[in-house]
């Protein structure tokens, strides 16, 4: 549930940001929007520094050099699934391809695209609460499979449906799917690690997924140029199916929390 509350707060900002951005772009142009974004980012960094407190002051008994103690072979399926998840959201909502498709194919202008993402953020707020409860009830692995598949499938259907009411509904659903998938991922990450090794593994997984996932936008851009605006969404659908297979093989740690 804690992951759901955190993601709810994030979704609130995601909802308000595009709506305010659309109004600011219409009245003042892009430059004030960039400046205000920089100021807000600095303010967030200051608030996090002041308000974030370490709750566990005990150092981990696992040294950085002792990678064998992390039981990495046991985590290989989870690591592969995590890499695919990072690629998926870079090919869909967190990458540039939704905005490009909305502008080039669907004919939306910048304020309309911002409003579209604001509606998606509103759906994410609802999904954050649902995701927190669902993760506690069904577990991170099962929820990540279901939500991940929901996200990639509805992403493709949204791209095909366009600006119709059905398309708007599908865009809300695909946002909810990704939001719940992220909550499920964080839950599963806690479930596949022991308390002693969790910090080291989170750092390792974040580094590996960041490096490999960083290539995803380039791959998506190449596919888009070669096969059209829908290509990043189709490859995300394929990645979602493969991720579901990998997640079925993930082993849960014996001392992992249940939700």
C-alpha positions as CSV (number, residue, x, y, z in Angstrom):
1,X,0.0,0.0,0.0
2,X,2.9,2.3,0.7
3,X,4.0,2.2,-2.9
4,X,0.4,3.1,-4.0
5,X,0.4,6.2,-1.7
6,X,3.7,7.3,-3.1
7,X,2.7,6.8,-6.7
8,X,-0.6,8.7,-6.0
9,X,1.5,11.8,-5.0
10,X,3.5,11.4,-8.1
11,X,0.4,11.1,-10.2
12,X,-1.0,14.3,-8.7
13,X,2.0,16.2,-10.0
14,X,1.7,14.4,-13.4
15,X,-1.9,15.5,-13.6
16,X,-1.5,19.1,-12.7
17,X,1.8,19.6,-14.6
18,X,0.5,19.1,-18.2
19,X,-2.7,21.1,-17.5
20,X,-0.7,24.1,-16.2
21,X,1.8,23.6,-18.9
22,X,-0.9,23.8,-21.6
23,X,-2.2,27.1,-20.2
24,X,1.3,28.5,-19.9
25,X,2.3,27.5,-23.5
26,X,-0.8,29.0,-24.9
27,X,-0.2,32.4,-23.1
28,X,3.5,32.8,-22.9
29,X,5.2,30.3,-25.2
30,X,7.8,27.6,-24.5
31,X,10.6,29.6,-22.8
32,X,8.7,30.4,-19.6
33,X,7.5,26.8,-19.4
34,X,11.2,25.6,-19.5
35,X,12.2,28.2,-16.8
36,X,9.3,27.2,-14.5
37,X,10.1,23.6,-14.9
38,X,13.7,24.2,-13.8
39,X,12.6,26.2,-10.8
40,X,10.1,23.5,-9.7
41,X,12.8,20.8,-10.2
42,X,15.1,22.7,-7.9
43,X,12.4,23.2,-5.3
44,X,11.6,19.5,-5.4
45,X,15.3,18.6,-4.9
46,X,15.5,21.0,-1.9
47,X,12.3,19.5,-0.3
48,X,13.5,16.0,-0.8
49,X,16.8,16.8,0.8
50,X,15.1,18.4,3.8
51,X,12.3,16.0,4.3
52,X,13.9,12.6,3.4
53,X,15.2,10.7,6.4
54,X,17.0,7.4,6.6
55,X,15.0,4.9,8.6
56,X,17.6,2.1,8.7
57,X,20.9,3.1,10.1
58,X,22.4,-0.4,10.2
59,X,25.0,-1.0,7.5
60,X,24.4,-4.0,5.2
61,X,26.5,-7.0,6.0
62,X,27.1,-7.6,2.3
63,X,30.1,-5.8,0.9
64,X,30.0,-4.4,-2.6
65,X,32.7,-6.8,-3.7
66,X,30.8,-9.8,-2.5
67,X,28.5,-10.2,-5.6
68,X,28.3,-13.9,-5.1
69,X,26.3,-13.4,-1.9
70,X,23.6,-11.5,-3.8
71,X,22.6,-14.8,-5.5
72,X,22.5,-13.1,-8.9
73,X,21.7,-16.3,-11.0
74,X,18.5,-16.6,-8.9
75,X,17.5,-13.1,-10.0
76,X,18.2,-13.4,-13.7
77,X,14.6,-13.8,-14.7
78,X,13.6,-10.8,-12.7
79,X,16.4,-8.7,-14.1
80,X,15.4,-9.6,-17.7
81,X,11.8,-8.7,-16.9
82,X,12.9,-5.4,-15.3
83,X,14.9,-4.5,-18.4
84,X,11.9,-5.2,-20.7
85,X,9.7,-3.0,-18.4
86,X,12.1,-0.1,-18.7
87,X,12.1,-0.5,-22.5
88,X,8.3,-0.7,-22.6
89,X,7.7,2.6,-20.8
90,X,10.4,4.3,-22.9
91,X,8.6,3.1,-26.0
92,X,5.2,4.2,-24.7
93,X,4.2,6.8,-22.2
94,X,7.6,7.9,-20.9
95,X,9.2,8.3,-24.3
96,X,8.5,10.8,-27.1
97,X,6.5,8.4,-29.3
98,X,3.1,9.1,-27.8
99,X,3.4,12.8,-28.4
100,X,4.9,12.3,-31.8
101,X,2.0,10.0,-32.8
102,X,-0.6,12.3,-31.4
103,X,0.9,15.2,-33.3
104,X,1.9,13.7,-36.6
105,X,-0.8,11.0,-37.0
106,X,-3.7,12.2,-34.9
107,X,-3.3,15.9,-35.7
108,X,-3.3,17.2,-32.1
109,X,-1.5,20.5,-31.2
110,X,0.7,21.0,-28.1
111,X,-2.1,22.2,-25.7
112,X,-4.3,19.3,-26.7
113,X,-1.4,16.9,-26.2
114,X,-0.8,18.4,-22.7
115,X,-4.4,18.0,-21.9
116,X,-4.3,14.4,-23.1
117,X,-1.5,13.7,-20.7
118,X,-3.4,15.5,-17.9
119,X,-6.3,13.2,-18.4
120,X,-3.9,10.3,-18.3
121,X,-2.4,11.6,-15.0
122,X,-5.9,11.7,-13.5
123,X,-6.3,8.1,-14.4
124,X,-3.0,7.3,-12.8
125,X,-4.2,8.9,-9.5
126,X,-7.0,6.4,-9.4
127,X,-4.8,3.6,-10.4
128,X,-2.3,4.3,-7.6
129,X,-4.9,3.6,-4.9
130,X,-6.1,0.5,-6.8
131,X,-2.6,-0.7,-7.4
132,X,-1.6,-0.4,-3.7
133,X,-4.6,-2.6,-2.6
134,X,-4.1,-5.0,-5.5
135,X,-0.4,-5.5,-4.8
136,X,-1.2,-6.5,-1.2
137,X,-3.9,-8.9,-2.3
138,X,-2.5,-10.6,-5.4
139,X,1.3,-10.1,-5.1
140,X,3.7,-8.1,-7.2
141,X,4.4,-10.8,-9.8
142,X,0.8,-11.6,-10.8
143,X,-0.2,-7.9,-10.7
144,X,2.8,-6.9,-12.9
145,X,2.0,-9.5,-15.5
146,X,-1.7,-8.4,-15.7
147,X,-1.0,-4.7,-15.6
148,X,1.9,-4.9,-18.0
149,X,-0.2,-6.8,-20.6
150,X,-3.1,-4.4,-20.1
151,X,-0.8,-1.4,-20.7
152,X,0.8,-2.6,-23.9
153,X,-2.4,-4.0,-25.4
154,X,-4.4,-0.8,-24.8
155,X,-1.5,1.3,-25.9
156,X,-1.7,-0.3,-29.4
157,X,-5.5,0.1,-29.5
158,X,-5.3,3.7,-28.4
159,X,-2.9,4.5,-31.3
160,X,-5.4,2.9,-33.7
161,X,-8.5,4.4,-32.2
162,X,-7.2,8.0,-32.3
163,X,-9.1,11.0,-30.9
164,X,-12.5,9.3,-30.6
165,X,-14.2,8.8,-27.2
166,X,-13.0,5.2,-27.3
167,X,-9.5,6.4,-27.9
168,X,-9.6,8.7,-24.9
169,X,-10.9,5.8,-22.7
170,X,-8.2,3.6,-23.9
171,X,-5.6,6.3,-23.2
172,X,-6.8,6.4,-19.6
173,X,-6.7,2.7,-19.3
174,X,-3.2,2.4,-20.7
175,X,-2.0,5.0,-18.2
176,X,-3.7,3.0,-15.4
177,X,-2.0,-0.1,-16.6
178,X,1.5,1.3,-16.5
179,X,0.9,3.0,-13.2
180,X,-0.2,-0.3,-11.6
181,X,2.6,-2.1,-13.3
182,X,5.2,0.3,-11.7
183,X,3.6,-0.3,-8.2
184,X,3.7,-4.0,-8.8
185,X,7.3,-3.8,-9.9
186,X,8.4,-2.1,-6.7
187,X,6.4,-4.6,-4.7
188,X,8.0,-7.5,-6.6
189,X,11.4,-6.0,-6.1
190,X,10.9,-6.2,-2.4
191,X,9.6,-9.7,-2.7
192,X,12.5,-11.2,-4.6
193,X,15.2,-9.8,-2.3
194,X,16.1,-10.4,1.3
195,X,16.3,-7.4,3.7
196,X,20.1,-7.7,4.0
197,X,20.8,-7.6,0.2
198,X,17.9,-5.3,-0.9
199,X,19.9,-2.1,-1.1
200,X,22.7,-3.6,-3.1
201,X,20.3,-5.4,-5.5
202,X,18.2,-2.3,-6.0
203,X,21.3,-0.3,-7.0
204,X,22.5,-3.1,-9.3
205,X,19.1,-3.5,-11.0
206,X,18.7,0.2,-11.4
207,X,22.2,0.5,-13.0
208,X,21.7,-2.4,-15.4
209,X,18.2,-1.4,-16.5
210,X,19.2,2.2,-16.8
211,X,22.1,1.4,-19.1
212,X,20.3,-1.1,-21.3
213,X,17.0,0.7,-21.2
214,X,18.7,3.9,-22.2
215,X,19.1,2.4,-25.7
216,X,15.3,1.8,-26.0
217,X,14.5,5.4,-27.3
218,X,17.1,5.1,-30.0
219,X,15.7,1.7,-31.1
220,X,12.2,3.1,-31.0
221,X,13.2,6.1,-33.2
222,X,14.8,3.8,-35.7
223,X,11.7,1.5,-35.8
224,X,9.5,4.6,-36.2
225,X,11.5,6.0,-39.1
226,X,11.6,2.6,-40.8
227,X,8.2,1.2,-40.2
228,X,5.9,4.1,-39.2
229,X,4.5,5.8,-36.2
230,X,2.9,2.6,-34.8
231,X,6.2,0.7,-34.6
232,X,7.3,1.6,-31.1
233,X,3.9,0.5,-29.7
234,X,4.1,-2.9,-31.6
235,X,7.6,-3.6,-30.2
236,X,6.3,-2.6,-26.7
237,X,3.5,-5.2,-27.1
238,X,6.0,-7.9,-28.1
239,X,8.2,-6.9,-25.1
240,X,5.2,-7.1,-22.8
241,X,4.4,-10.7,-23.9
242,X,8.0,-11.8,-23.4
243,X,8.1,-10.0,-20.0
244,X,5.1,-12.0,-18.9
245,X,6.9,-15.2,-19.7
246,X,10.0,-14.2,-17.8
247,X,7.9,-13.1,-14.7
248,X,6.4,-16.6,-14.5
249,X,9.9,-17.9,-13.8
250,X,10.7,-15.4,-11.0
251,X,11.3,-16.9,-7.6
252,X,10.0,-15.1,-4.5
253,X,12.4,-14.7,-1.6
254,X,11.4,-16.7,1.5
255,X,11.7,-13.7,3.9
256,X,10.0,-11.3,1.5
257,X,7.1,-9.1,2.6
258,X,3.7,-10.2,1.2
259,X,2.5,-6.8,0.1
